């Protein structure tokens, strides 16, 4: 049951927009930094880390996508640095 609940929670979090979450980041960071022994403070800490988790997930995702993309065409500068494949042979 716990795993099922966490799965549903993760699905809900994945549906949230990172840009919208980013706009809330400072609010929850400030709230977290101002400790008071309340459930509201505890929720603020959890929300702050959820926002950071989504940001980290997206960063890792984007890095992996970039790694899997095919390298672009070889530029002229790269070709000039390569050693020529032919050699001049004198008789």
N, C-alpha and C positions, 0 to 999 in steps of 0.2 A: 504494500500500500504506500509506503514512504517513497519508494522508487517511482511509482506511478504518479504520485503528487509532484515529485521533482521534475519528472518528464513533462507534465502539463505546464508547470511553471516555466521551464526552459522554453517550451513552445510559445508561450505568451511573451516571454522576454524577446525571443527571436523576431516576433512580429513588430516590435517597437522600432521606431525610426531613430537612428543614431544622432541625427541633427537635432531632433527634439530632445533627446536625452542630454546631449551636450549643453543645451541651453539651461538645463537644470543642475548641471555639475557643480557650479560655484555655490548655488543655494545649499545643496546638501553637504558640500565640503565645509562651508561655514557652520552649518548646523552641527555637523559631526565634531568640529573643533571646539564647540562650546558645550562641553560635557555637562549634563545634569542626569541624575539617576531616574530616567523616565522611559517609558515605552516609546515615546515619540523620538527621543534621542537614539534609541536602539534601532528603530525603523529607519531613521535618517542614515545611520551607518550602513545598514543593509542596502538601502537604495543607492548610496554613494558607490558601494562596491559593485553593485549590479551595473551601474552606468560604466564603471571602469572595466568590468568584465566584457561588456558589449564592445567597448572601444578596443580592447586588447584582441578580442576575437576577430574583429574586422581588420585590424592591422595584420594579424597572422594570415588571415584569409587572403588579403590583397598581396602580401609577400609571396605566398605560395602560387597564386595565379600568375604573378609576374615571372616567377621561376619556370613555370611550365610553358610560357609562351615561347614560340620559336624566335630565335635571334633575328634581328632585322637585317636588311641587306648590308653587305660589306661596304663601308664608305671608302671613298677615294683615299683618305688619309690612312686607313687600315691597310688598303692594298699596297700603298707606297712603302709601308713598313715591312711588308712580307718580303722574304728573300725570293728572287726570281727563280723560276723553276727551270729555266734554260741557261746554259753556260756558253760563252763564246769560246770556240776552239780554234786556235790558229794552226795553220798547216806548217 
